[in-house]
Amino acid sequence: MANVPEDSSDRTLEDVFYPADRVPFVEWDELSGAKPTVVLTGVVTLLAFVTGLSNLSQASLALNGPLTAVVDLPLPFVRFGGVLFAFILGVVTVGLQRRKRLAWRVAAVVFLGLVLLPLATFQPTDIPLLVMTLGTYPLVVRNRHRFDQSLDLSPIQIASLSAIFGVILYGTVGAYGLRAQFLELDSWSDAVYYVVVTIATVGYGDITPVTAEARWFSLSIILFGTGAFTVAVGALIGPAIESRMATAFGVMTASELTLLEDHIVVLGYGDVTASLLDELGDETEVVVVTPDEETVASLQGEGVNLLTGDPTDEDVLRDARVGSASGVVVGSNDDARDVLAVIATKNVNPDIRTVAAATAEKHVEKFRAVGADEVINPRSIGGRLLGQSVLGRGSSEAVLDRIGTGGDGTETDAPN
């Protein structure tokens, strides 16, 4: 330590915790990134629903907009389109929040269709919807690369959705084929209507079977339809319930971390992690990745995102959004595991700034060899501070205060 300039270590600390090139005056992504896109899509959904209700409440809806001179839109489409698009966008908003690529594709199409409604009626109540749709669509297109997650349905989810589709197809084709044995069933639309109200166990009674064969066929639709629907609800809603329960116990799931950007990922939890979290404070979002459930329980209520997993697992790092993070801190008490965590981090995102805390001086070069941008040895820094204090060259608090206030990192000897 005698041949290391004293101001070099101070500047290293300052560069790690206060890198000047990472403190822009205005963060443009906060105004035009994925989060604002999701929020604005939700606003458009609400406006579409309100506009649709307004159209439905009118006894006669006039199509006097500029689009009617070019395209002849069906009146039912304009009347019911707002509410229909609102329900679709509601599901799409949830998908965008989870960064699903399919949700982005559906949103890109639905927004184009949604623009047609206010251009067809052009009523005063349609103007907010038109303005918000035209303002949100460029953000949706601009952030298309941020919504890159596949749908990732489990086999049972795929099977349950396929079963529902199969029952509807079976019921529609069968009802139309047996239409002579039903009252008031004459077309394909009647067949679809009958199957839906039968599966939903509504049974309005306007379409009824009149033969034993038709009754047995209707009974099969009820049994198959309700069974498939029940399995689908369990398969699709169950994971969401599990996710909420995990969050209640302080554990985040990968889908709940998908909107994080420019955050700090802390891999492991060691002796320096608590002071690290205090230093970061509320300036940025923090995700702590640790396999220790007791550590997760102790960090509940600390205002940080917690992800239970192996910090050396590249899939876990992708779940922690290392690809869109601003930096990674590797700081458990196990240098061997931390070296593997640095390697995994660089495999996921080679360009990310990675800072490692080495518990032993002899391991510093190993961290640098595997790609760590900065390596801090807390024990060496602590020893230096102790030495400065005992020699009367300034208190440790003064040195840390200079670093925290953005000083030049140089040290001046205190008068003896």
Protein Blocks (a to p, Z undefined) as FASTA:
>chain_A
ZZpcfklmmmmmmmmmmcfklmcfbdfklmmmmklmmmmmmmmmmmmmmmmmmmmmpmba
cdfbfklmmpccdfklmmmmmmmmmmmmmmmmmmmmnopaklmmmmmmmmmmmmmmmmmn
opaklmmmmmmmmmmmmmmmmmmmmmmccfkiafklmmmmmmmmmmmmmmmmmmmmmmmm
pghiabfklmmmmmmmmmnononolaccfbfklmmmmmmmmmmmmmmmmmmmmmmmmmmm
mmmmmmmnopacfklmmmgghiacdedjdfklmmmmmmnmmmbccddddfbfklmmmmgo
nlpacddddfkbmklmmmnommmmcbdcdfbfbfklmmmmmmmmmmmmmmbccddddfbf
klmmmmmmnopabdcdfklmmmmmmmmmmnonapfklmmmmmmnopnhiacdddZZ
